C-alpha cells in the first residue's frame, strides 16, 4: 500500500502542476512561442475537461452508476500528460533509442500513477482509464504538433528543474482542490448539498406504470 500511496502522491497537483508550469517556462525561455502555446492550450484544455466532469457530477449528478464514473481522474490525466512530455523534451537532443526509451518510461510511470488511484480508493477504474486516455492524448497531440520545432535550451535543464519537484513536492500539504470544485458546483447548480456516490446507492426505485395482465 505504501508503494501505491507514493505513486499517487507523484500525480498530485502539488507535483504535476509545477511540472506543467516548468515545461511552459522552459519552452518560453527558449523563445519557442508555438511550442509554449501548444503546451499551455492542450494541458489547459485537459485540466478544464477534468474540472468540468467533476463539477457536473457534484452539482448535477452527471455520471454513470453502472461504470462508477463520477468525473475524470485529475491525477491520471496530469501524470499522463506531464511525465511523457517531460521525458520527450528532456531527451530531444539524444538519439532515437534514448528518446524512445525515455518516452516509454514516462508513459509507464504515468500509467502506474493512474493505477495507484484505485487501490488507495480515490477513483474507480473507469475514472482512471478516462484520465490516462485524456492525458496521453494531450501528450501525443503536443509531441506530434511540435515534433519538427527547434528549441534553444538543452533538454538536461528541464530534467534538472523536475528533480526537486519530484523529490520535495509530494511532501507538501495537498491543495484543497476538491473543496474548491465543490463550492463552484454548488454555486452554479444552486444546490445546498453536493451530489455524491452515496446517491447512487440510495436512489429511489423507478416509477412503474400499471401492469397489463396477459
Buried (B, 14 or more C-beta within 10 A) or exposed (E): EEEBEEBBBBBBBBBBBBBBEBBBBBBBBBEBEEBBBBBBBBBEBBBEBBBBBBBBBBBEBBBEEEEBBBBBBBBBBBBBBBBBBBBBBBBBEBEEEEBBBBBEBBBEBBBBBBBBBBEBEBBBBBBBBBBBBBBBBBBBBBBEBBEEBEBEBEBEBBBEBBEEBBEEBBEBEEEEBEEEBBEBBBEEBEBEEBBBEEBBEEEEEEEEEEEEEE
